[in-house]
Amino acid sequence: MSFRVHVRVMPRAGLLDPQGQAVEHALSALGFPDAGEVRVGRAIELDVAAGSRAEAEARARAMCDKLLANPVTEDYLVEVEGS
Amino acid sequence: MSFRVHVRVMPRAGLLDPQGQAVEHALSALGFPDAGEVRVGRAIELDVAAGSRAEAEARARAMCDKLLANPVTEDYLVEVEGS
């Protein structure tokens, strides 16, 4: 079986996010002063071949720990589609 | 009122995603041959000051159209937290 997995990798809370600040300033300049606390991270989607939904999630978490996220500076969230 | 909004900006289906391909190859080399169809996009989180949840979503969509997403090459998904 194959599961579609969505991963969100964000800069850890409390850490500076220069990209988020740049986007926030740009939004304000474009007429969106109602935006604040902008954080920019990565969204990754992938198919994971696994025997169960739980196994797919565990595999995706292992991928995050090994490659997709930087454990020092980033947090990640794994969602298996349809769950 | 302020709403926390999550935006996911992904390369449009059918368009080449070199970053996704690079990640897929790296995963395979690291012992994850069970990953496929990898796509890499951006995850953006922000607070939107608005009178209602629907208004916050509409404002976030306007931000995507104007700045956060490239309408030619990317699709976006807006989710207001708690909805």
Backbone of each chain as nested JSON, in Angstrom:
{
  "chains": [
    {"id": "A", "residues": [
      {"number": 1, "name": "MET", "atoms": {"N": [0.841, -1.195, 0.0], "CA": [0.0, 0.0, 0.0], "C": [0.876, 1.244, 0.0]}},
      {"number": 2, "name": "SER", "atoms": {"N": [0.28, 2.318, -0.455], "CA": [1.029, 3.566, -0.487], "C": [0.186, 4.675, 0.137]}},
      {"number": 3, "name": "PHE", "atoms": {"N": [0.807, 5.478, 0.944], "CA": [0.106, 6.565, 1.63], "C": [0.706, 7.905, 1.235]}},
      {"number": 4, "name": "ARG", "atoms": {"N": [-0.16, 8.885, 0.994], "CA": [0.33, 10.233, 0.731], "C": [0.565, 10.93, 2.063]}},
      {"number": 5, "name": "VAL", "atoms": {"N": [1.769, 11.414, 2.25], "CA": [2.149, 12.013, 3.529], "C": [2.501, 13.487, 3.322]}},
      {"number": 6, "name": "HIS", "atoms": {"N": [1.995, 14.325, 4.22], "CA": [2.315, 15.757, 4.193], "C": [3.199, 16.078, 5.386]}},
      {"number": 7, "name": "VAL", "atoms": {"N": [4.315, 16.708, 5.117], "CA": [5.244, 17.092, 6.176], "C": [5.393, 18.607, 6.169]}},
      {"number": 8, "name": "ARG", "atoms": {"N": [5.336, 19.186, 7.353], "CA": [5.559, 20.632, 7.474], "C": [6.775, 20.832, 8.366]}},
      {"number": 9, "name": "VAL", "atoms": {"N": [7.777, 21.513, 7.855], "CA": [9.011, 21.769, 8.601], "C": [9.102, 23.27, 8.843]}},
      {"number": 10, "name": "MET", "atoms": {"N": [9.083, 23.658, 10.116], "CA": [9.068, 25.091, 10.442], "C": [10.243, 25.45, 11.338]}},
      {"number": 11, "name": "PRO", "atoms": {"N": [10.728, 26.698, 11.247], "CA": [11.758, 27.135, 12.194], "C": [11.212, 27.035, 13.611]}},
      {"number": 12, "name": "ARG", "atoms": {"N": [12.027, 26.524, 14.504], "CA": [11.601, 26.299, 15.892], "C": [11.163, 27.616, 16.537]}},
      {"number": 13, "name": "ALA", "atoms": {"N": [10.108, 27.532, 17.36], "CA": [9.594, 28.715, 18.058], "C": [10.709, 29.365, 18.857]}},
      {"number": 14, "name": "GLY", "atoms": {"N": [10.794, 30.671, 18.78], "CA": [11.82, 31.388, 19.521], "C": [13.054, 31.673, 18.703]}},
      {"number": 15, "name": "LEU", "atoms": {"N": [13.239, 30.905, 17.639], "CA": [14.387, 31.17, 16.77], "C": [14.025, 32.253, 15.761]}},
      {"number": 16, "name": "LEU", "atoms": {"N": [15.012, 33.062, 15.439], "CA": [14.82, 34.115, 14.448], "C": [14.472, 33.499, 13.095]}},
      {"number": 17, "name": "ASP", "atoms": {"N": [13.541, 34.135, 12.379], "CA": [13.164, 33.667, 11.051], "C": [13.232, 34.84, 10.079]}},
      {"number": 18, "name": "PRO", "atoms": {"N": [14.416, 35.097, 9.535], "CA": [14.593, 36.265, 8.66], "C": [13.669, 36.235, 7.443]}},
      {"number": 19, "name": "GLN", "atoms": {"N": [13.428, 35.037, 6.91], "CA": [12.553, 34.928, 5.745], "C": [11.124, 35.33, 6.111]}},
      {"number": 20, "name": "GLY", "atoms": {"N": [10.684, 34.882, 7.281], "CA": [9.358, 35.27, 7.743], "C": [9.249, 36.771, 7.948]}},
      {"number": 21, "name": "GLN", "atoms": {"N": [10.289, 37.37, 8.506], "CA": [10.276, 38.822, 8.705], "C": [10.23, 39.559, 7.378]}},
      {"number": 22, "name": "ALA", "atoms": {"N": [10.98, 39.062, 6.396], "CA": [10.983, 39.699, 5.081], "C": [9.596, 39.63, 4.447]}},
      {"number": 23, "name": "VAL", "atoms": {"N": [8.956, 38.469, 4.566], "CA": [7.611, 38.314, 4.01], "C": [6.636, 39.241, 4.731]}},
      {"number": 24, "name": "GLU", "atoms": {"N": [6.781, 39.338, 6.051], "CA": [5.884, 40.207, 6.822], "C": [6.02, 41.668, 6.38]}},
      {"number": 25, "name": "HIS", "atoms": {"N": [7.249, 42.107, 6.177], "CA": [7.462, 43.481, 5.708], "C": [6.889, 43.679, 4.311]}},
      {"number": 26, "name": "ALA", "atoms": {"N": [7.092, 42.721, 3.451], "CA": [6.584, 42.827, 2.086], "C": [5.057, 42.869, 2.083]}},
      {"number": 27, "name": "LEU", "atoms": {"N": [4.435, 42.031, 2.92], "CA": [2.968, 42.044, 3.005], "C": [2.478, 43.41, 3.473]}},
      {"number": 28, "name": "SER", "atoms": {"N": [3.133, 43.956, 4.473], "CA": [2.731, 45.265, 4.989], "C": [2.836, 46.329, 3.894]}},
      {"number": 29, "name": "ALA", "atoms": {"N": [3.921, 46.28, 3.139], "CA": [4.12, 47.254, 2.066], "C": [3.102, 47.086, 0.95]}},
      {"number": 30, "name": "LEU", "atoms": {"N": [2.57, 45.869, 0.808], "CA": [1.608, 45.596, -0.264], "C": [0.169, 45.835, 0.181]}},
      {"number": 31, "name": "GLY", "atoms": {"N": [-0.006, 46.371, 1.385], "CA": [-1.364, 46.68, 1.835], "C": [-1.972, 45.633, 2.741]}},
      {"number": 32, "name": "PHE", "atoms": {"N": [-1.117, 44.815, 3.369], "CA": [-1.621, 43.811, 4.319], "C": [-0.994, 44.03, 5.697]}},
      {"number": 33, "name": "PRO", "atoms": {"N": [-1.344, 45.14, 6.358], "CA": [-0.792, 45.366, 7.693], "C": [-1.432, 44.448, 8.734]}},
      {"number": 34, "name": "ASP", "atoms": {"N": [-2.46, 43.713, 8.316], "CA": [-3.171, 42.81, 9.225], "C": [-2.477, 41.46, 9.375]}},
      {"number": 35, "name": "ALA", "atoms": {"N": [-1.306, 41.298, 8.76], "CA": [-0.555, 40.05, 8.911], "C": [0.545, 40.236, 9.942]}},
      {"number": 36, "name": "GLY", "atoms": {"N": [0.743, 39.237, 10.793], "CA": [1.794, 39.322, 11.798], "C": [2.34, 37.953, 12.132]}},
      {"number": 37, "name": "GLU", "atoms": {"N": [3.446, 37.931, 12.849], "CA": [4.053, 36.673, 13.314], "C": [4.212, 35.674, 12.163]}},
      {"number": 38, "name": "VAL", "atoms": {"N": [4.747, 36.168, 11.053], "CA": [4.898, 35.31, 9.872], "C": [6.113, 34.4, 10.04]}},
      {"number": 39, "name": "ARG", "atoms": {"N": [5.917, 33.131, 9.783], "CA": [7.013, 32.151, 9.805], "C": [6.982, 31.405, 8.477]}},
      {"number": 40, "name": "VAL", "atoms": {"N": [8.151, 31.185, 7.918], "CA": [8.232, 30.49, 6.636], "C": [9.044, 29.209, 6.799]}},
      {"number": 41, "name": "GLY", "atoms": {"N": [8.47, 28.118, 6.364], "CA": [9.152, 26.833, 6.423], "C": [8.978, 26.08, 5.113]}},
      {"number": 42, "name": "ARG", "atoms": {"N": [9.125, 24.769, 5.183], "CA": [9.007, 23.953, 3.977], "C": [7.822, 23.0, 4.107]}},
      {"number": 43, "name": "ALA", "atoms": {"N": [7.148, 22.8, 2.988], "CA": [6.082, 21.804, 2.92], "C": [6.568, 20.706, 1.986]}},
      {"number": 44, "name": "ILE", "atoms": {"N": [6.521, 19.474, 2.457], "CA": [6.983, 18.346, 1.646], "C": [5.845, 17.332, 1.559]}},
      {"number": 45, "name": "GLU", "atoms": {"N": [5.56, 16.876, 0.353], "CA": [4.554, 15.833, 0.149], "C": [5.238, 14.635, -0.481]}},
      {"number": 46, "name": "LEU", "atoms": {"N": [4.87, 13.464, -0.046], "CA": [5.468, 12.281, -0.643], "C": [4.574, 11.063, -0.471]}},
      {"number": 47, "name": "ASP", "atoms": {"N": [4.761, 10.094, -1.357], "CA": [4.131, 8.786, -1.2], "C": [5.069, 7.916, -0.383]}},
      {"number": 48, "name": "VAL", "atoms": {"N": [4.526, 7.211, 0.593], "CA": [5.323, 6.274, 1.378], "C": [4.686, 4.894, 1.257]}},
      {"number": 49, "name": "ALA", "atoms": {"N": [5.461, 3.941, 0.757], "CA": [4.983, 2.56, 0.67], "C": [5.105, 1.92, 2.031]}},
      {"number": 50, "name": "ALA", "atoms": {"N": [3.991, 1.446, 2.572], "CA": [4.007, 0.866, 3.917], "C": [2.802, -0.04, 4.072]}},
      {"number": 51, "name": "GLY", "atoms": {"N": [2.886, -0.9, 5.082], "CA": [1.81, -1.854, 5.299], "C": [0.616, -1.268, 6.024]}},
      {"number": 52, "name": "SER", "atoms": {"N": [0.829, -0.166, 6.715], "CA": [-0.254, 0.458, 7.464], "C": [-0.011, 1.957, 7.561]}},
      {"number": 53, "name": "ARG", "atoms": {"N": [-1.069, 2.653, 7.941], "CA": [-0.97, 4.099, 8.116], "C": [0.085, 4.446, 9.188]}},
      {"number": 54, "name": "ALA", "atoms": {"N": [0.065, 3.695, 10.284], "CA": [1.007, 3.966, 11.376], "C": [2.448, 3.743, 10.917]}},
      {"number": 55, "name": "GLU", "atoms": {"N": [2.648, 2.716, 10.094], "CA": [4.003, 2.45, 9.613], "C": [4.452, 3.566, 8.67]}},
      {"number": 56, "name": "ALA", "atoms": {"N": [3.532, 4.046, 7.833], "CA": [3.873, 5.142, 6.925], "C": [4.282, 6.382, 7.713]}},
      {"number": 57, "name": "GLU", "atoms": {"N": [3.547, 6.663, 8.786], "CA": [3.887, 7.831, 9.598], "C": [5.252, 7.65, 10.264]}},
      {"number": 58, "name": "ALA", "atoms": {"N": [5.517, 6.444, 10.767], "CA": [6.807, 6.194, 11.413], "C": [7.951, 6.341, 10.42]}},
      {"number": 59, "name": "ARG", "atoms": {"N": [7.75, 5.849, 9.195], "CA": [8.792, 5.98, 8.171], "C": [9.021, 7.445, 7.847]}},
      {"number": 60, "name": "ALA", "atoms": {"N": [7.941, 8.203, 7.718], "CA": [8.072, 9.622, 7.39], "C": [8.802, 10.363, 8.51]}},
      {"number": 61, "name": "ARG", "atoms": {"N": [8.521, 10.005, 9.766], "CA": [9.227, 10.636, 10.878], "C": [10.719, 10.32, 10.84]}},
      {"number": 62, "name": "ALA", "atoms": {"N": [11.034, 9.089, 10.466], "CA": [12.449, 8.726, 10.347], "C": [13.117, 9.54, 9.242]}},
      {"number": 63, "name": "MET", "atoms": {"N": [12.378, 9.763, 8.136], "CA": [12.929, 10.592, 7.046], "C": [13.177, 12.018, 7.518]}},
      {"number": 64, "name": "CYS", "atoms": {"N": [12.258, 12.531, 8.326], "CA": [12.435, 13.884, 8.872], "C": [13.673, 13.949, 9.742]}},
      {"number": 65, "name": "ASP", "atoms": {"N": [13.836, 12.942, 10.608], "CA": [14.972, 12.952, 11.527], "C": [16.293, 12.853, 10.785]}},
      {"number": 66, "name": "LYS", "atoms": {"N": [16.287, 12.129, 9.659], "CA": [17.547, 11.883, 8.965], "C": [17.854, 12.919, 7.899]}},
      {"number": 67, "name": "LEU", "atoms": {"N": [16.819, 13.498, 7.276], "CA": [17.109, 14.366, 6.13], "C": [16.23, 15.606, 6.038]}},
      {"number": 68, "name": "LEU", "atoms": {"N": [14.929, 15.433, 6.248], "CA": [14.013, 16.51, 5.848], "C": [14.056, 17.72, 6.779]}},
      {"number": 69, "name": "ALA", "atoms": {"N": [14.354, 17.485, 8.052], "CA": [14.364, 18.597, 9.007], "C": [15.705, 18.672, 9.711]}},
      {"number": 70, "name": "ASN", "atoms": {"N": [16.062, 19.869, 10.111], "CA": [17.256, 20.073, 10.93], "C": [16.826, 20.052, 12.394]}},
      {"number": 71, "name": "PRO", "atoms": {"N": [17.224, 19.01, 13.145], "CA": [16.681, 18.859, 14.5], "C": [17.086, 19.986, 15.444]}},
      {"number": 72, "name": "VAL", "atoms": {"N": [18.132, 20.717, 15.107], "CA": [18.587, 21.792, 15.99], "C": [17.722, 23.045, 15.837]}},
      {"number": 73, "name": "THR", "atoms": {"N": [17.307, 23.311, 14.63], "CA": [16.656, 24.605, 14.368], "C": [15.206, 24.475, 13.921]}},
      {"number": 74, "name": "GLU", "atoms": {"N": [14.746, 23.253, 13.64], "CA": [13.414, 23.119, 13.042], "C": [12.554, 22.085, 13.766]}},
      {"number": 75, "name": "ASP", "atoms": {"N": [11.264, 22.333, 13.753], "CA": [10.282, 21.348, 14.192], "C": [9.549, 20.83, 12.966]}},
      {"number": 76, "name": "TYR", "atoms": {"N": [9.013, 19.627, 13.069], "CA": [8.246, 19.118, 11.934], "C": [6.949, 18.489, 12.392]}},
      {"number": 77, "name": "LEU", "atoms": {"N": [6.004, 18.458, 11.462], "CA": [4.693, 17.872, 11.702], "C": [4.409, 16.92, 10.547]}},
      {"number": 78, "name": "VAL", "atoms": {"N": [4.009, 15.686, 10.866], "CA": [3.735, 14.679, 9.839], "C": [2.249, 14.359, 9.838]}},
      {"number": 79, "name": "GLU", "atoms": {"N": [1.616, 14.424, 8.687], "CA": [0.212, 14.05, 8.565], "C": [0.058, 13.051, 7.419]}},
      {"number": 80, "name": "VAL", "atoms": {"N": [-0.569, 11.927, 7.721], "CA": [-0.858, 10.956, 6.678], "C": [-2.242, 11.278, 6.115]}},
      {"number": 81, "name": "GLU", "atoms": {"N": [-2.322, 11.411, 4.801], "CA": [-3.561, 11.852, 4.165], "C": [-4.707, 10.889, 4.477]}},
      {"number": 82, "name": "GLY", "atoms": {"N": [-5.86, 11.459, 4.778], "CA": [-7.037, 10.648, 5.005], "C": [-7.192, 10.181, 6.441]}},
      {"number": 83, "name": "SER", "atoms": {"N": [-6.214, 10.497, 7.289], "CA": [-6.335, 10.076, 8.691], "C": [-6.91, 11.2, 9.537]}}
    ]},
    {"id": "B", "residues": [
      {"number": 1, "name": "MET", "atoms": {"N": [-9.973, 40.566, 16.425], "CA": [-9.606, 39.167, 16.613], "C": [-8.449, 38.804, 15.69]}},
      {"number": 2, "name": "SER", "atoms": {"N": [-7.733, 37.79, 16.086], "CA": [-6.601, 37.351, 15.276], "C": [-6.681, 35.839, 15.075]}},
      {"number": 3, "name": "PHE", "atoms": {"N": [-6.417, 35.42, 13.872], "CA": [-6.502, 34.0, 13.541], "C": [-5.149, 33.514, 13.049]}},
      {"number": 4, "name": "ARG", "atoms": {"N": [-4.751, 32.322, 13.496], "CA": [-3.52, 31.72, 12.999], "C": [-3.851, 30.981, 11.7]}},
      {"number": 5, "name": "VAL", "atoms": {"N": [-3.144, 31.339, 10.645], "CA": [-3.435, 30.784, 9.325], "C": [-2.227, 29.995, 8.824]}},
      {"number": 6, "name": "HIS", "atoms": {"N": [-2.507, 28.815, 8.275], "CA": [-1.459, 27.981, 7.685], "C": [-1.642, 27.967, 6.177]}},
      {"number": 7, "name": "VAL", "atoms": {"N": [-0.587, 28.281, 5.46], "CA": [-0.636, 28.292, 4.001], "C": [0.384, 27.283, 3.481]}},
      {"number": 8, "name": "ARG", "atoms": {"N": [-0.045, 26.489, 2.515], "CA": [0.878, 25.548, 1.876], "C": [0.951, 25.909, 0.398]}},
      {"number": 9, "name": "VAL", "atoms": {"N": [2.136, 26.185, -0.077], "CA": [2.344, 26.574, -1.473], "C": [3.167, 25.477, -2.133]}},
      {"number": 10, "name": "MET", "atoms": {"N": [2.581, 24.825, -3.136], "CA": [3.259, 23.683, -3.76], "C": [3.41, 23.9, -5.264]}},
      {"number": 11, "name": "PRO", "atoms": {"N": [4.448, 23.317, -5.853], "CA": [4.563, 23.369, -7.316], "C": [3.335, 22.697, -7.928]}},
      {"number": 12, "name": "ARG", "atoms": {"N": [2.798, 23.33, -8.941], "CA": [1.577, 22.83, -9.566], "C": [1.781, 21.416, -10.125]}},
      {"number": 13, "name": "ALA", "atoms": {"N": [0.741, 20.599, -10.005], "CA": [0.813, 19.224, -10.508], "C": [1.186, 19.225, -11.986]}},
      {"number": 14, "name": "GLY", "atoms": {"N": [2.077, 18.349, -12.362], "CA": [2.483, 18.258, -13.753], "C": [3.737, 19.053, -14.045]}},
      {"number": 15, "name": "LEU", "atoms": {"N": [4.033, 20.038, -13.199], "CA": [5.261, 20.804, -13.401], "C": [6.433, 20.074, -12.757]}},
      {"number": 16, "name": "LEU", "atoms": {"N": [7.571, 20.188, -13.401], "CA": [8.788, 19.576, -12.878], "C": [9.128, 20.193, -11.521]}},
      {"number": 17, "name": "ASP", "atoms": {"N": [9.585, 19.348, -10.596], "CA": [9.989, 19.847, -9.282], "C": [11.391, 19.315, -8.978]}},
      {"number": 18, "name": "PRO", "atoms": {"N": [12.43, 20.024, -9.423], "CA": [13.802, 19.529, -9.256], "C": [14.173, 19.332, -7.787]}},
      {"number": 19, "name": "GLN", "atoms": {"N": [13.654, 20.194, -6.928], "CA": [13.976, 20.055, -5.503], "C": [13.375, 18.758, -4.953]}},
      {"number": 20, "name": "GLY", "atoms": {"N": [12.148, 18.475, -5.365], "CA": [11.515, 17.234, -4.938], "C": [12.278, 16.013, -5.435]}},
      {"number": 21, "name": "GLN", "atoms": {"N": [12.749, 16.071, -6.677], "CA": [13.523, 14.949, -7.219], "C": [14.826, 14.753, -6.451]}},
      {"number": 22, "name": "ALA", "atoms": {"N": [15.466, 15.87, -6.097], "CA": [16.725, 15.787, -5.35], "C": [16.485, 15.147, -3.986]}},
      {"number": 23, "name": "VAL", "atoms": {"N": [15.403, 15.552, -3.336], "CA": [15.089, 14.982, -2.021], "C": [14.786, 13.488, -2.158]}},
      {"number": 24, "name": "GLU", "atoms": {"N": [14.047, 13.126, -3.217], "CA": [13.711, 11.713, -3.423], "C": [14.972, 10.871, -3.602]}},
      {"number": 25, "name": "HIS", "atoms": {"N": [15.915, 11.38, -4.392], "CA": [17.167, 10.642, -4.585], "C": [17.953, 10.541, -3.282]}},
      {"number": 26, "name": "ALA", "atoms": {"N": [17.972, 11.629, -2.529], "CA": [18.712, 11.612, -1.259], "C": [18.079, 10.625, -0.287]}},
      {"number": 27, "name": "LEU", "atoms": {"N": [16.75, 10.592, -0.25], "CA": [16.064, 9.642, 0.638], "C": [16.41, 8.208, 0.253]}},
      {"number": 28, "name": "SER", "atoms": {"N": [16.387, 7.945, -1.052], "CA": [16.695, 6.602, -1.523], "C": [18.115, 6.207, -1.12]}},
      {"number": 29, "name": "ALA", "atoms": {"N": [19.046, 7.142, -1.265], "CA": [20.442, 6.868, -0.921], "C": [20.617, 6.663, 0.578]}},
      {"number": 30, "name": "LEU", "atoms": {"N": [19.728, 7.251, 1.381], "CA": [19.832, 7.139, 2.84], "C": [19.071, 5.933, 3.393]}},
      {"number": 31, "name": "GLY", "atoms": {"N": [18.532, 5.111, 2.501], "CA": [17.856, 3.911, 2.967], "C": [16.343, 4.025, 3.01]}},
      {"number": 32, "name": "PHE", "atoms": {"N": [15.815, 4.96, 2.257], "CA": [14.352, 5.114, 2.185], "C": [13.867, 4.957, 0.744]}},
      {"number": 33, "name": "PRO", "atoms": {"N": [13.979, 3.749, 0.196], "CA": [13.495, 3.555, -1.173], "C": [11.967, 3.546, -1.23]}},
      {"number": 34, "name": "ASP", "atoms": {"N": [11.327, 3.542, -0.048], "CA": [9.869, 3.488, 0.012], "C": [9.22, 4.859, -0.163]}},
      {"number": 35, "name": "ALA", "atoms": {"N": [10.024, 5.881, -0.444], "CA": [9.475, 7.216, -0.685], "C": [9.407, 7.486, -2.18]}},
      {"number": 36, "name": "GLY", "atoms": {"N": [8.296, 8.074, -2.615], "CA": [8.146, 8.393, -4.033], "C": [7.31, 9.634, -4.231]}},
      {"number": 37, "name": "GLU", "atoms": {"N": [7.325, 10.13, -5.448], "CA": [6.5, 11.303, -5.808], "C": [6.69, 12.451, -4.823]}},
      {"number": 38, "name": "VAL", "atoms": {"N": [7.947, 12.745, -4.528], "CA": [8.235, 13.792, -3.547], "C": [8.085, 15.177, -4.201]}},
      {"number": 39, "name": "ARG", "atoms": {"N": [7.37, 16.042, -3.519], "CA": [7.216, 17.432, -3.969], "C": [7.6, 18.339, -2.802]}},
      {"number": 40, "name": "VAL", "atoms": {"N": [8.326, 19.385, -3.102], "CA": [8.755, 20.307, -2.053], "C": [8.198, 21.694, -2.331]}},
      {"number": 41, "name": "GLY", "atoms": {"N": [7.534, 22.251, -1.35], "CA": [6.988, 23.602, -1.462], "C": [7.29, 24.403, -0.219]}},
      {"number": 42, "name": "ARG", "atoms": {"N": [6.502, 25.428, 0.008], "CA": [6.724, 26.288, 1.171], "C": [5.528, 26.203, 2.112]}},
      {"number": 43, "name": "ALA", "atoms": {"N": [5.831, 26.234, 3.401], "CA": [4.786, 26.321, 4.413], "C": [4.909, 27.679, 5.071]}},
      {"number": 44, "name": "ILE", "atoms": {"N": [3.824, 28.415, 5.128], "CA": [3.84, 29.75, 5.721], "C": [2.768, 29.801, 6.802]}},
      {"number": 45, "name": "GLU", "atoms": {"N": [3.148, 30.291, 7.973], "CA": [2.188, 30.472, 9.064], "C": [2.146, 31.946, 9.408]}},
      {"number": 46, "name": "LEU", "atoms": {"N": [0.97, 32.453, 9.677], "CA": [0.881, 33.864, 10.046], "C": [-0.385, 34.132, 10.847]}},
      {"number": 47, "name": "ASP", "atoms": {"N": [-0.337, 35.204, 11.638], "CA": [-1.529, 35.712, 12.303], "C": [-2.204, 36.699, 11.36]}},
      {"number": 48, "name": "VAL", "atoms": {"N": [-3.516, 36.587, 11.224], "CA": [-4.27, 37.545, 10.412], "C": [-5.328, 38.185, 11.308]}},
      {"number": 49, "name": "ALA", "atoms": {"N": [-5.26, 39.5, 11.424], "CA": [-6.263, 40.238, 12.193], "C": [-7.496, 40.398, 11.315]}},
      {"number": 50, "name": "ALA", "atoms": {"N": [-8.634, 39.882, 11.785], "CA": [-9.861, 39.928, 10.991], "C": [-11.06, 39.793, 11.92]}},
      {"number": 51, "name": "GLY", "atoms": {"N": [-12.208, 40.168, 11.414], "CA": [-13.417, 40.123, 12.233], "C": [-14.037, 38.745, 12.327]}},
      {"number": 52, "name": "SER", "atoms": {"N": [-13.691, 37.895, 11.387], "CA": [-14.265, 36.553, 11.388], "C": [-13.281, 35.589, 10.738]}},
      {"number": 53, "name": "ARG", "atoms": {"N": [-13.55, 34.315, 10.964], "CA": [-12.725, 33.275, 10.353], "C": [-12.735, 33.364, 8.825]}},
      {"number": 54, "name": "ALA", "atoms": {"N": [-13.932, 33.599, 8.269], "CA": [-14.056, 33.682, 6.806], "C": [-13.276, 34.868, 6.264]}},
      {"number": 55, "name": "GLU", "atoms": {"N": [-13.308, 35.984, 6.998], "CA": [-12.569, 37.159, 6.542], "C": [-11.056, 36.901, 6.594]}},
      {"number": 56, "name": "ALA", "atoms": {"N": [-10.616, 36.222, 7.654], "CA": [-9.19, 35.898, 7.762], "C": [-8.753, 35.028, 6.585]}},
      {"number": 57, "name": "GLU", "atoms": {"N": [-9.606, 34.057, 6.218], "CA": [-9.249, 33.189, 5.096], "C": [-9.195, 33.977, 3.787]}},
      {"number": 58, "name": "ALA", "atoms": {"N": [-10.164, 34.875, 3.608], "CA": [-10.188, 35.687, 2.382], "C": [-8.951, 36.576, 2.293]}},
      {"number": 59, "name": "ARG", "atoms": {"N": [-8.548, 37.167, 3.433], "CA": [-7.356, 38.017, 3.436], "C": [-6.115, 37.185, 3.109]}},
      {"number": 60, "name": "ALA", "atoms": {"N": [-6.039, 35.998, 3.689], "CA": [-4.877, 35.141, 3.435], "C": [-4.822, 34.734, 1.96]}},
      {"number": 61, "name": "ARG", "atoms": {"N": [-5.99, 34.484, 1.369], "CA": [-6.011, 34.146, -0.064], "C": [-5.527, 35.321, -0.905]}},
      {"number": 62, "name": "ALA", "atoms": {"N": [-5.926, 36.532, -0.503], "CA": [-5.464, 37.713, -1.231], "C": [-3.938, 37.846, -1.123]}},
      {"number": 63, "name": "MET", "atoms": {"N": [-3.411, 37.529, 0.061], "CA": [-1.948, 37.586, 0.245], "C": [-1.247, 36.567, -0.649]}},
      {"number": 64, "name": "CYS", "atoms": {"N": [-1.85, 35.39, -0.769], "CA": [-1.279, 34.364, -1.648], "C": [-1.275, 34.849, -3.096]}},
      {"number": 65, "name": "ASP", "atoms": {"N": [-2.391, 35.436, -3.52], "CA": [-2.494, 35.877, -4.907], "C": [-1.499, 36.985, -5.215]}},
      {"number": 66, "name": "LYS", "atoms": {"N": [-1.224, 37.828, -4.211], "CA": [-0.372, 38.993, -4.462], "C": [1.101, 38.738, -4.209]}},
      {"number": 67, "name": "LEU", "atoms": {"N": [1.402, 37.848, -3.265], "CA": [2.815, 37.726, -2.882], "C": [3.277, 36.299, -2.61]}},
      {"number": 68, "name": "LEU", "atoms": {"N": [2.471, 35.549, -1.854], "CA": [3.003, 34.303, -1.289], "C": [3.169, 33.182, -2.316]}},
      {"number": 69, "name": "ALA", "atoms": {"N": [2.337, 33.195, -3.351], "CA": [2.414, 32.127, -4.344], "C": [2.587, 32.712, -5.744]}},
      {"number": 70, "name": "ASN", "atoms": {"N": [3.231, 31.949, -6.582], "CA": [3.348, 32.315, -7.995], "C": [2.189, 31.644, -8.735]}},
      {"number": 71, "name": "PRO", "atoms": {"N": [1.227, 32.427, -9.224], "CA": [0.021, 31.816, -9.791], "C": [0.282, 31.0, -11.06]}},
      {"number": 72, "name": "VAL", "atoms": {"N": [1.414, 31.208, -11.679], "CA": [1.718, 30.467, -12.905], "C": [2.221, 29.061, -12.59]}},
      {"number": 73, "name": "THR", "atoms": {"N": [3.002, 28.943, -11.541], "CA": [3.687, 27.674, -11.306], "C": [3.28, 26.979, -10.008]}},
      {"number": 74, "name": "GLU", "atoms": {"N": [2.489, 27.662, -9.184], "CA": [2.217, 27.095, -7.865], "C": [0.729, 27.099, -7.526]}},
      {"number": 75, "name": "ASP", "atoms": {"N": [0.328, 26.12, -6.738], "CA": [-1.0, 26.092, -6.126], "C": [-0.839, 26.35, -4.641]}},
      {"number": 76, "name": "TYR", "atoms": {"N": [-1.898, 26.88, -4.029], "CA": [-1.802, 27.077, -2.58], "C": [-3.065, 26.58, -1.896]}},
      {"number": 77, "name": "LEU", "atoms": {"N": [-2.881, 26.275, -0.61], "CA": [-3.971, 25.808, 0.236], "C": [-3.94, 26.646, 1.51]}},
      {"number": 78, "name": "VAL", "atoms": {"N": [-5.101, 27.195, 1.881], "CA": [-5.172, 28.047, 3.076], "C": [-6.032, 27.346, 4.122]}},
      {"number": 79, "name": "GLU", "atoms": {"N": [-5.513, 27.235, 5.339], "CA": [-6.265, 26.659, 6.437], "C": [-6.218, 27.613, 7.631]}},
      {"number": 80, "name": "VAL", "atoms": {"N": [-7.386, 27.946, 8.161], "CA": [-7.437, 28.768, 9.364], "C": [-7.472, 27.83, 10.565]}},
      {"number": 81, "name": "GLU", "atoms": {"N": [-6.564, 28.051, 11.507], "CA": [-6.415, 27.135, 12.629], "C": [-7.714, 27.016, 13.43]}},
      {"number": 82, "name": "GLY", "atoms": {"N": [-8.023, 25.804, 13.809], "CA": [-9.198, 25.575, 14.642], "C": [-10.489, 25.409, 13.849]}},
      {"number": 83, "name": "SER", "atoms": {"N": [-10.404, 25.541, 12.554], "CA": [-11.633, 25.399, 11.752], "C": [-11.743, 23.98, 11.184]}}
    ]}
  ]
}
